[in-house]
Amino acid sequence: MNKMREYDVVILGSGIAGSMIGAILARQGLSVLLVDGVAHPRFAVGESTVGHTSAMIQLIASRYDVPEIAHLSSHRRIRENVSAACGVKRAFGFVYHRDDGSQHAEEANQFVIPPLMHGLESHLFRQDVDSFMFQVACKYGADFALSAQVEDVAVDDDGCKVKLKGQAEIRCRYVCDGTGFRSVLASKYGLRAAPDALETRSRSIFTHMIDVKPYDSCIPKRYHGMPIPWFQTTLHHCFDGGWVWVIPFNNTRAPVNPLCSVGVTFDCDRYQKTNRDPEDEFFEFANRFPSVRQQFAKARKVRPWVSTDRLQYTSTKTVGDRWCLLVHAAGFIDPLFSRGLALTMDSIFFLADRILKAFKADKFDEKDFAFIDALSLGGIKYHDQLVATSYRSWKDYRLWNAWLRIWALGEAGLDQLRILKAHLEFGKYGKMEALEKLEDVIHPGLLCPDSLQYEELFRKSRQAIAEATGGARSAEEASRAVFKMIDDAELFAPNVGISDPEVRVFGHNQKATLRAFYWGRWKAKDHVKKYYDMEMLEVLKLMSKNFRDLFDPQLKLAEHQIAPSP
């Protein structure tokens, strides 16, 4: 920081969220100060993007005229403009392991991510990505105070006072808190909700490693019959009581980053935390499952393991007069389904507009930010329900196979269409109302927040799985019930096979995608048809533009990268 002075906005935390909103506000002419206790580059988790995340990044860049933000919306753009150290993500990959250590070929799923709106997804090497976003904020005029400790924040009718240790007091008119679990404002105002406010009870151990084998080389060739190498997915090894993530940054043909993000997340009640060395705990767990053991046979850490207590926390409120909590300061559930970054981008998209309007009107009332509060707390609540039900479903693959479809219908189905429609209308016609319509939701934070039918399916499916794990009905009966509810809901084209338990891979067939569009436009029920109400020619243009990413030479892996075991 060059000198002490007054600012319009002080942002506590200069990670991807704080730096992105700082870049937006500075680009729009506000004076911004980014405050952080550490400097860049630095380690961070939250490395896997999903379609919702990247789509919202693209909309943020367009809405607020910060083109550099759009560089984070696809793997190709990241590689060309931000960092070659990031990996590609062509699919979500889920491999289910039984308690006896066995892994059956038919107990695996892939959800391929079609590059409809923005291109292929990414495994973000966060130290590079966060540094880039911080530099963008500085480019647009944001000031900074790094290696600075916040002693106090005081808010009154005239503005805010931020006291940094050993430095003069800073005055501003608004404060964004992006300091995560140890949120300055959550601590000051006693905002943390009681622990029993959330269902999920999980803890994690994680690190970055080298020499993690591609899972493809640990199993017989074509064992699962999947279209995408597991090496180019965000790979989830699921078991009764938790899951392992494997997020490689070296999964292109000529990688420059040899690292792989690795972690295991345990049910706290099934696997209580001890004082054991987390590395020993990880390898003892991995050795239970032969193919997982082989994947990590030669793996070595490159940074100390992190071992957490229970991950979950939430807040009673996230906004006030002249302040707000960014999503990870408001709460966190679990890395499963990579929802953290998605919820962060939602918050930024809607929050920045409200801050700018507040400055224009010189009015910073809490009530004007009520939607942000509902969105943040709703996102935490629904992600908690999604994850808690996933942990329950891992008791039996049939339950998990059914519950995955509920997630996919929202995340990769209706929600993507909702955002795609807004993107097309805003891009072609400049209709700001197309973006504002994204606020017209019934259940803020739900995977598909504007569908009564999806919420009902989500709720009733959760109940069926809870009954199965509680002993009120069998796993077979409950899974059949969920599949029937999916079929009866008619939320997606029949040709996709989402309600068929034997279909275990989705999104890889582009002809099927086009037929699904035809069904949605002409044959779906009215409550579904609205998602397809867009010009097909514009959809085809966007698809053809982004499908070139599928033929990127970097995606053609060398044989040694995926060669199966003898």
Summary of the structure (lengths in Angstrom):
residues: 566
radius of gyration: 22.9
end to end distance: 58.2
largest distance: 71.4
contacts: 1989
relative contact order: 0.14
helix: 47%
strand: 17%
